[in-house]
């Protein structure tokens, strides 16, 4: 399953990221925030307009807003 399909409140671990599908600068920022393979994440909230962007995820004690396209590039397994 991809991160954008994970239900709100469900914990998961990122198992793979399609880094080539992301803009290089955006990929660097995500890695700098600890959003990479092996990270434990949880969907905190989703936007309510249009494409339901952004998606708020919790990584450790930090909450980060992601675009749906970024979350769709991440394969996760539930914990």
N, CA, C and O of each residue as an XYZ file, in Angstrom:
316
protein
N       0.862     -1.175      0.000
C       0.000      0.000      0.000
C       0.897      1.223      0.000
O       2.006      1.194      0.534
N       0.410      2.295     -0.603
C       1.168      3.548     -0.589
C       0.699      4.432      0.568
O      -0.422      4.293      1.058
N       1.559      5.323      0.986
C       1.285      6.173      2.148
C       0.023      7.005      1.975
O      -0.682      7.254      2.954
N      -0.281      7.441      0.760
C      -1.468      8.276      0.552
C      -2.768      7.515      0.791
O      -3.811      8.141      0.980
N      -2.737      6.179      0.787
C      -3.936      5.359      1.008
C      -4.081      4.882      2.456
O      -5.094      4.277      2.806
N      -3.100      5.144      3.281
C      -3.138      4.713      4.678
C      -4.249      5.442      5.426
O      -4.383      6.659      5.295
N      -5.047      4.717      6.208
C      -6.118      5.374      6.980
C      -5.549      6.303      8.059
O      -4.455      6.076      8.576
N      -6.301      7.337      8.382
C      -5.907      8.260      9.451
C      -5.759      7.478     10.754
O      -6.613      6.663     11.103
N      -4.663      7.736     11.466
C      -4.422      7.104     12.752
C      -3.693      5.775     12.681
O      -3.274      5.264     13.719
N      -3.526      5.199     11.511
C      -2.848      3.907     11.352
C      -1.340      4.117     11.279
O      -0.865      4.930     10.487
N      -0.588      3.390     12.098
C       0.873      3.457     12.063
C       1.386      2.540     10.963
O       0.809      1.487     10.692
N       2.470      2.952     10.339
C       3.084      2.151      9.290
C       4.573      2.456      9.224
O       5.051      3.447      9.776
N       5.286      1.581      8.537
C       6.722      1.772      8.306
C       6.936      1.926      6.814
O       6.383      1.166      6.018
N       7.735      2.904      6.435
C       8.053      3.096      5.020
C       9.028      1.999      4.605
O      10.104      1.867      5.187
N       8.649      1.215      3.598
C       9.503      0.111      3.147
C      10.227      0.426      1.843
O      11.269     -0.164      1.560
N       9.692      1.343      1.049
C      10.344      1.724     -0.213
C       9.853      3.100     -0.638
O       8.709      3.475     -0.384
N      10.733      3.837     -1.283
C      10.379      5.149     -1.826
C      10.865      5.196     -3.272
O      12.004      4.830     -3.560
N      10.010      5.641     -4.169
C      10.369      5.798     -5.573
C      11.031      7.168     -5.734
O      10.426      8.102     -6.261
N      12.293      7.274     -5.271
C      13.004      8.551     -5.280
C      13.110      9.161     -6.675
O      12.962     10.377     -6.799
N      13.361      8.380     -7.738
C      13.478      8.994     -9.078
C      12.204      9.708     -9.551
O      12.272     10.579    -10.418
N      11.047      9.344     -8.990
C       9.801      9.993     -9.413
C       9.613     11.369     -8.771
O       8.721     12.121     -9.161
N      10.449     11.693     -7.794
C      10.345     12.974     -7.089
C      11.400     13.953     -7.601
O      12.463     13.546     -8.069
N      11.098     15.226     -7.507
C      12.078     16.263     -7.842
C      13.236     16.135     -6.845
O      13.010     15.960     -5.648
N      14.464     16.223     -7.337
C      15.650     15.986     -6.502
C      15.663     16.838     -5.236
O      15.952     16.327     -4.154
N      15.354     18.122     -5.354
C      15.356     19.011     -4.179
C      14.298     18.587     -3.163
O      14.545     18.628     -1.958
N      13.126     18.182     -3.640
C      12.069     17.719     -2.734
C      12.482     16.418     -2.049
O      12.215     16.235     -0.862
N      13.121     15.525     -2.774
C      13.592     14.268     -2.191
C      14.622     14.542     -1.092
O      14.589     13.900     -0.043
N      15.541     15.494     -1.324
C      16.531     15.852     -0.302
C      15.856     16.389      0.953
O      16.248     16.046      2.068
N      14.836     17.235      0.772
C      14.129     17.789      1.935
C      13.421     16.690      2.725
O      13.462     16.684      3.955
N      12.778     15.769      2.026
C      12.086     14.673      2.712
C      13.071     13.830      3.516
O      12.794     13.466      4.659
N      14.214     13.523      2.920
C      15.231     12.747      3.642
C      15.754     13.517      4.849
O      15.989     12.928      5.904
N      15.938     14.825      4.703
C      16.422     15.649      5.814
C      15.442     15.640      6.978
O      15.843     15.789      8.132
N      14.147     15.462      6.675
C      13.122     15.398      7.721
C      12.963     13.998      8.303
O      12.147     13.792      9.201
N      13.732     13.036      7.802
C      13.651     11.665      8.309
C      12.592     10.829      7.630
O      12.235      9.758      8.120
N      12.084     11.307      6.504
C      11.054     10.572      5.773
C      11.760      9.748      4.707
O      11.981     10.213      3.589
N      12.112      8.507      5.074
C      12.810      7.602      4.174
C      12.553      6.167      4.614
O      11.823      5.930      5.577
N      13.146      5.219      3.915
C      12.935      3.818      4.221
C      13.242      3.534      5.696
O      14.247      3.996      6.237
N      12.361      2.772      6.323
C      12.545      2.408      7.727
C      11.863      3.339      8.713
O      11.726      2.988      9.884
N      11.433      4.508      8.281
C      10.791      5.468      9.184
C       9.388      5.001      9.549
O       8.655      4.478      8.710
N       9.032      5.194     10.794
C       7.683      4.901     11.268
C       6.846      6.170     11.125
O       7.237      7.233     11.609
N       5.696      6.058     10.462
C       4.855      7.221     10.179
C       3.398      6.921     10.523
O       3.006      5.766     10.687
N       2.618      7.974     10.625
C       1.173      7.871     10.874
C       0.491      9.041     10.173
O       0.988     10.166     10.219
N      -0.643      8.783      9.526
C      -1.421      9.860      8.923
C      -2.148     10.581     10.051
O      -2.935      9.974     10.777
N      -1.885     11.876     10.196
C      -2.533     12.665     11.239
C      -3.812     13.311     10.719
O      -4.802     13.418     11.443
N      -3.783     13.743      9.451
C      -4.930     14.446      8.888
C      -4.764     14.565      7.380
O      -3.665     14.409      6.848
N      -5.869     14.844      6.702
C      -5.853     15.091      5.259
C      -6.549     16.411      4.990
O      -7.449     16.814      5.728
N      -6.121     17.089      3.914
C      -6.785     18.313      3.493
C      -8.213     18.013      3.072
O      -8.543     16.867      2.765
N      -9.057     19.025      3.054
C     -10.479     18.810      2.752
C     -10.888     19.323      1.377
O     -12.007     19.061      0.937
N     -10.015     20.042      0.692
C     -10.389     20.632     -0.591
C      -9.796     19.860     -1.758
O      -8.745     19.233     -1.624
N     -10.463     19.904     -2.894
C      -9.947     19.380     -4.154
C      -9.365     17.985     -4.051
O     -10.087     17.023     -3.788
N      -8.054     17.872     -4.258
C      -7.369     16.586     -4.237
C      -7.007     16.105     -2.855
O      -6.225     15.166     -2.707
N      -7.571     16.745     -1.825
C      -7.314     16.384     -0.424
C      -5.854     16.555     -0.040
O      -5.318     15.810      0.780
N      -5.220     17.555     -0.651
C      -3.852     17.923     -0.283
C      -3.913     19.024      0.753
O      -4.869     19.799      0.729
N      -2.975     19.144      1.644
C      -1.875     18.224      1.877
C      -2.289     17.094      2.821
O      -3.391     17.085      3.370
N      -1.378     16.153      2.988
C      -1.548     15.069      3.962
C      -0.586     15.373      5.109
O       0.608     15.567      4.882
N      -1.093     15.414      6.321
C      -0.239     15.641      7.493
C       0.156     14.283      8.056
O      -0.701     13.462      8.383
N       1.467     14.054      8.167
C       1.942     12.797      8.738
C       2.773     13.084      9.977
O       3.389     14.142     10.104
N       2.775     12.127     10.880
C       3.599     12.218     12.070
C       4.804     11.308     11.871
O       4.664     10.125     11.559
N       5.990     11.882     12.056
C       7.252     11.142     11.980
C       7.954     11.416     13.298
O       8.412     12.533     13.538
N       8.041     10.412     14.149
C       8.589     10.644     15.492
C       7.687     11.605     16.243
O       6.490     11.351     16.377
N       8.244     12.712     16.737
C       7.445     13.720     17.448
C       7.099     14.899     16.563
O       6.573     15.900     17.049
N       7.382     14.802     15.273
C       7.202     15.901     14.341
C       6.012     15.617     13.422
O       5.786     14.474     13.024
N       5.251     16.668     13.087
C       4.180     16.559     12.099
C       4.610     17.321     10.852
O       5.032     18.475     10.925
N       4.495     16.652      9.707
C       4.957     17.207      8.437
C       3.820     17.142      7.426
O       3.095     16.149      7.368
N       3.662     18.191      6.635
C       2.659     18.199      5.565
C       3.319     17.746      4.265
O       4.361     18.269      3.869
N       2.699     16.770      3.609
C       3.189     16.246      2.335
C       2.148     16.437      1.252
O       0.948     16.440      1.527
N       2.599     16.594      0.039
C       1.684     16.545     -1.095
C       1.303     15.088     -1.323
O       2.069     14.175     -1.015
N       0.125     14.891     -1.861
C      -0.343     13.540     -2.143
C       0.616     12.812     -3.094
O       0.842     11.613     -2.931
N       1.177     13.507     -4.071
C       2.095     12.882     -5.025
C       3.339     12.341     -4.321
O       3.870     11.307     -4.728
N       3.810     13.013     -3.281
C       4.962     12.515     -2.513
C       4.573     11.265     -1.736
O       5.304     10.274     -1.730
N       3.417     11.317     -1.081
C       2.953     10.166     -0.305
C       2.699      8.957     -1.205
O       2.914      7.819     -0.787
N       2.246      9.192     -2.428
C       1.974      8.095     -3.365
C       3.258      7.412     -3.830
O       3.206      6.289     -4.331
N       4.396      8.060     -3.675
C       5.683      7.481     -4.069
C       6.276      6.601     -2.978
O       7.348      6.025     -3.161
N       5.579      6.491     -1.828
C       6.107      5.746     -0.677
C       5.281      4.502     -0.389
O       4.080      4.588     -0.132
N       5.930      3.352     -0.434
C       5.293      2.089     -0.086
C       5.430      1.889      1.415
O       6.509      2.078      1.977
N       4.330      1.506      2.065
C       4.357      1.298      3.523
C       3.782     -0.060      3.878
O       3.034     -0.659      3.104
N       4.146     -0.536      5.068
C       3.494     -1.717      5.636
C       2.998     -1.331      7.017
O       3.700     -0.673      7.785
N       1.776     -1.751      7.321
C       1.177     -1.368      8.606
C       1.878     -2.082      9.736
O       2.460     -3.152      9.556
N       1.813     -1.462     10.918
C       2.452     -2.029     12.105
C       1.414     -2.533     13.075
O       1.761     -3.046     14.139
